[in-house]
Amino acid sequence: MWIIARYLPVAPFSLKPAAATSSGGKTLLAPTPYAIKMALLDSAIRTMGVSEGEQLFPSLCNLTVQIALPEDILVFKSFSKSWRPVESKEAQKKDETREEFEARQREKLADRIERGQYPLYSTIAYREYVYYRDTFQLAFTSPDEKSLPTELPRLLTCINYLGKRGGFIQIMEPPRQIDQLPEGLFTELTPDSLGEFHRDGTLQVLDDCDKSLTFQRANIYSSERITVGKDLSCSMSIVARRCVGIFFKQYGSGFVTIKPLPPAQIAHYMLCAL
């Protein structure tokens, strides 16, 4: 049995791979299983409470997720200005005293203040944003249907963003249950085996909840931290979409349109543990 929810994005979203840096990184074309499951956990905590969300956490992490992407996907590419706090990473040189080192630091600080670059300085960052022209669908099941949370349909109606808070979405209809998914429509985001793929597809590195991930590590208010490769399992998946052109490239910005593969070339997906 599958539970399907259909959403309409009301704003572009940006969701970088787990290994991307803060100053750059290409966005993913689809939300990751981890982002989807954390959105469900957030929904459970907001509507039911922290203790109930903690009890549901293991069953949410165990969900199998598939996605039906819209026909066209637009990716906006740009460079944007940002402000960063000044951080001194210099160390004392071997041939200078402590007083000389502190004097050199004060001189650099005074120069930054004179140029108006303290306590923040201006820099640039590469950003990508994805826009879905139409609705997309998320499908959920569990390896053991008995462990499928009964609260899942209600939680799906309360999700209003995926990934960063700017990527707002709105549910279009009540979630529904079906026995089998339509063939060729959905893409597996949590595959457990290798499969065929087409070279014209788009490679995506997706992260998911590992079996070792605990509620305390997922809790942003906890001192415990998530380790990529240990608490988050990364996999490479081939999405059946390909880039067909780059348009409006001006002043370092532009957008890419990505369309589905022809029916005869629809890609299966590949799972490869990193």
ZIDA-V288722 format. One record per pair of residues at least 24 apart in sequence whose C-alpha atoms are under 10 Angstrom apart, sorted by the first residue. I is the first residue (numbers start at 1). J is the second residue. Records with the same first field share a line. If there is no record, write none. Layout:
I=J ; J
//
This chain:
1=139 ; 140 ; 141 ; 142 ; 145 ; 148 ; 177 ; 178 ; 179 ; 180 ; 181
2=64 ; 65 ; 66 ; 138 ; 139 ; 140 ; 141 ; 142 ; 145 ; 148 ; 176 ; 177 ; 178 ; 179 ; 180 ; 181
3=65 ; 138 ; 139 ; 140 ; 141 ; 148 ; 152 ; 153 ; 156 ; 175 ; 176 ; 177 ; 178 ; 179 ; 180 ; 181
4=65 ; 66 ; 67 ; 137 ; 138 ; 139 ; 140 ; 141 ; 153 ; 156 ; 174 ; 175 ; 176 ; 177 ; 178 ; 181
5=67 ; 136 ; 137 ; 138 ; 139 ; 140 ; 153 ; 156 ; 157 ; 171 ; 172 ; 173 ; 174 ; 175 ; 176 ; 177
6=67 ; 68 ; 135 ; 136 ; 137 ; 138 ; 139 ; 156 ; 157 ; 169 ; 170 ; 171 ; 172 ; 173 ; 174 ; 175 ; 176
7=134 ; 135 ; 136 ; 137 ; 138 ; 156 ; 157 ; 159 ; 160 ; 168 ; 169 ; 170 ; 171 ; 172 ; 173 ; 175
8=70 ; 132 ; 133 ; 134 ; 135 ; 136 ; 137 ; 160 ; 168 ; 169 ; 170 ; 171 ; 172
9=130 ; 131 ; 132 ; 133 ; 134 ; 135 ; 136 ; 160 ; 161 ; 162 ; 167 ; 168 ; 169 ; 170 ; 171
10=131 ; 132 ; 133 ; 134 ; 135 ; 160 ; 161 ; 166 ; 167 ; 168 ; 169 ; 170
11=129 ; 130 ; 131 ; 132 ; 161 ; 166 ; 167 ; 168 ; 169
12=74 ; 75 ; 76 ; 128 ; 129 ; 130 ; 131 ; 132 ; 133 ; 166 ; 167 ; 168 ; 169
13=75 ; 76 ; 128 ; 129 ; 130 ; 131 ; 132 ; 161 ; 162 ; 163 ; 164 ; 165 ; 166 ; 167 ; 168 ; 169
14=75 ; 76 ; 127 ; 128 ; 129 ; 130 ; 131 ; 162 ; 163 ; 164 ; 165 ; 166 ; 167
15=128 ; 129 ; 130 ; 162 ; 163 ; 164 ; 167
16=127 ; 128 ; 129 ; 163 ; 164 ; 205 ; 206
17=204 ; 205 ; 206 ; 207 ; 234
18=205 ; 206 ; 207 ; 228 ; 229 ; 232 ; 234
19=205 ; 207 ; 228 ; 234
22=125 ; 126 ; 127
23=79 ; 80 ; 82 ; 123 ; 124 ; 125 ; 126 ; 127
24=79 ; 124 ; 125 ; 126 ; 127 ; 128
25=125 ; 126 ; 127 ; 128
26=75 ; 77 ; 126 ; 127 ; 128 ; 129
27=75 ; 76 ; 77 ; 127 ; 128 ; 129 ; 130 ; 204
28=75 ; 128 ; 129 ; 130 ; 202 ; 203 ; 204 ; 205 ; 206
29=69 ; 73 ; 74 ; 75 ; 129 ; 130 ; 131 ; 132 ; 202 ; 203 ; 204 ; 239 ; 241 ; 258
30=67 ; 68 ; 69 ; 73 ; 130 ; 132 ; 136 ; 162 ; 189 ; 204 ; 206 ; 239
31=67 ; 162 ; 163 ; 189 ; 206 ; 207
32=65 ; 67 ; 162 ; 163 ; 189 ; 190 ; 204 ; 205 ; 206 ; 207 ; 208 ; 234
33=61 ; 63 ; 64 ; 65 ; 66 ; 67 ; 188 ; 189 ; 190 ; 206 ; 207 ; 208 ; 209
34=60 ; 61 ; 65 ; 162 ; 163 ; 189 ; 190 ; 206 ; 207 ; 208 ; 209 ; 210 ; 232 ; 233 ; 234
35=161 ; 162 ; 163 ; 164 ; 206 ; 207 ; 208 ; 209
36=60 ; 61 ; 65 ; 138 ; 156 ; 159 ; 161 ; 162 ; 163 ; 208
37=61 ; 62 ; 63 ; 65 ; 162 ; 208 ; 209
38=162 ; 163 ; 208 ; 209 ; 218 ; 219
39=155 ; 156 ; 158 ; 159 ; 160 ; 161 ; 162 ; 163
40=152 ; 154 ; 155 ; 156 ; 157 ; 158 ; 159 ; 162
41=155 ; 159 ; 215 ; 218 ; 219
42=155 ; 158 ; 159 ; 219
43=152 ; 154 ; 155 ; 156 ; 157 ; 158 ; 159 ; 160
44=151 ; 152 ; 154 ; 155 ; 156 ; 158 ; 159
45=155
46=155 ; 158
47=154 ; 155 ; 158
48=151 ; 155
53=215
54=214 ; 215 ; 216 ; 219
55=215
56=149 ; 151 ; 152 ; 215
57=213 ; 214 ; 215 ; 218
58=147 ; 209 ; 211 ; 213 ; 214 ; 215
59=142 ; 147 ; 148 ; 149
60=140 ; 142 ; 147 ; 148 ; 149 ; 152 ; 209
61=142 ; 208 ; 209 ; 210 ; 211 ; 213 ; 214
62=141 ; 142 ; 143 ; 144 ; 147 ; 148 ; 190 ; 208 ; 209 ; 210 ; 211
63=139 ; 140 ; 141 ; 142 ; 143 ; 144 ; 145 ; 147 ; 148 ; 149 ; 190 ; 209
64=139 ; 140 ; 141 ; 142 ; 143 ; 148 ; 188 ; 189 ; 190 ; 191 ; 192
65=138 ; 139 ; 140 ; 141 ; 142 ; 186 ; 187 ; 188 ; 189 ; 190 ; 191
66=137 ; 138 ; 139 ; 140 ; 141 ; 181 ; 185 ; 186 ; 187 ; 188 ; 189 ; 190 ; 191
67=136 ; 137 ; 138 ; 139 ; 140 ; 185 ; 186 ; 187 ; 188 ; 189
68=135 ; 136 ; 137 ; 138 ; 139 ; 184 ; 185 ; 186 ; 187 ; 188
69=132 ; 134 ; 135 ; 136 ; 137 ; 138 ; 185 ; 186 ; 187 ; 239 ; 240 ; 241 ; 260
70=132 ; 133 ; 134 ; 135 ; 136 ; 137 ; 185 ; 259 ; 260
71=132 ; 133 ; 134 ; 135 ; 136 ; 241 ; 258 ; 259 ; 260 ; 261
72=131 ; 132 ; 133 ; 134 ; 241 ; 242 ; 257 ; 258 ; 259 ; 260
73=130 ; 131 ; 132 ; 133 ; 134 ; 241 ; 242 ; 243 ; 256 ; 257 ; 258 ; 259 ; 260
74=129 ; 130 ; 131 ; 132 ; 133 ; 243 ; 246 ; 255 ; 256 ; 257 ; 258 ; 259
75=128 ; 129 ; 130 ; 131 ; 132 ; 243 ; 246 ; 254 ; 255 ; 256 ; 257 ; 258
76=127 ; 128 ; 129 ; 130 ; 131 ; 246 ; 247 ; 253 ; 254 ; 255 ; 256 ; 257
77=126 ; 127 ; 128 ; 129 ; 130 ; 246 ; 249 ; 252 ; 253 ; 254 ; 255 ; 256
78=125 ; 126 ; 127 ; 128 ; 129 ; 249 ; 250 ; 251 ; 252 ; 253 ; 254 ; 255
79=124 ; 125 ; 126 ; 127 ; 128 ; 251 ; 252 ; 253 ; 254
80=123 ; 124 ; 125 ; 126 ; 127 ; 252 ; 253
81=122 ; 123 ; 124 ; 125 ; 126
82=120 ; 121 ; 122 ; 123 ; 124 ; 125
83=117 ; 119 ; 120 ; 121 ; 122 ; 123 ; 124 ; 125
84=117 ; 118 ; 119 ; 120 ; 121 ; 122 ; 123 ; 124
85=117 ; 118 ; 119 ; 120 ; 121 ; 122
86=112 ; 117 ; 118 ; 119 ; 120 ; 121 ; 122
87=118 ; 119 ; 120
126=252 ; 253
127=253
128=253 ; 254 ; 255
129=167 ; 255
130=167 ; 255 ; 256 ; 257
131=167 ; 257
135=169 ; 170 ; 171 ; 172
136=169 ; 171 ; 172 ; 186
137=171 ; 172 ; 175 ; 185 ; 186
138=175 ; 186 ; 187
139=175 ; 176 ; 177 ; 178 ; 181 ; 186 ; 187 ; 188
140=177
153=177
184=240 ; 263 ; 266 ; 267 ; 268
185=266
186=240
187=237 ; 238 ; 239 ; 240 ; 267 ; 268 ; 269
188=237 ; 238 ; 239 ; 268 ; 269 ; 270 ; 271
189=235 ; 236 ; 237 ; 238 ; 239 ; 269 ; 270 ; 271
190=235 ; 237 ; 271
191=235 ; 236 ; 237 ; 269 ; 270 ; 271 ; 272
192=270 ; 271 ; 272 ; 273
193=269 ; 270 ; 271 ; 272
194=237 ; 268 ; 269 ; 270 ; 271 ; 272
195=237 ; 238 ; 267 ; 268 ; 269 ; 270 ; 271 ; 272
196=238 ; 267 ; 268 ; 269 ; 270 ; 271
197=237 ; 238 ; 239 ; 240 ; 265 ; 266 ; 267 ; 268 ; 269 ; 270 ; 271
198=238 ; 239 ; 240 ; 241 ; 261 ; 265 ; 266 ; 267 ; 268 ; 269 ; 270
199=238 ; 240 ; 242 ; 265 ; 267
200=238 ; 239 ; 240 ; 241 ; 242 ; 243 ; 260 ; 261 ; 265 ; 266 ; 267
201=237 ; 238 ; 239 ; 240 ; 241 ; 242 ; 243 ; 259 ; 260 ; 261 ; 265 ; 266 ; 267 ; 268 ; 269
202=237 ; 238 ; 239 ; 240 ; 241 ; 242 ; 243 ; 258 ; 267
203=236 ; 237 ; 238 ; 239 ; 240 ; 241 ; 242 ; 269 ; 270
204=235 ; 236 ; 237 ; 238 ; 239
205=234 ; 235 ; 236 ; 237 ; 238 ; 271 ; 272 ; 274
206=232 ; 233 ; 234 ; 235 ; 236 ; 237 ; 271
207=231 ; 232 ; 233 ; 234 ; 235 ; 236
208=232 ; 233 ; 234 ; 235
209=233 ; 234
210=234
229=273 ; 274
233=273 ; 274
234=271 ; 272 ; 273 ; 274
235=270 ; 271 ; 272 ; 273 ; 274
236=269 ; 270 ; 271 ; 272 ; 273 ; 274
237=268 ; 269 ; 270 ; 271 ; 272
238=267 ; 268 ; 269 ; 270 ; 271
239=266 ; 267 ; 268 ; 269 ; 270
240=265 ; 266 ; 267 ; 268 ; 269
241=266 ; 267
//
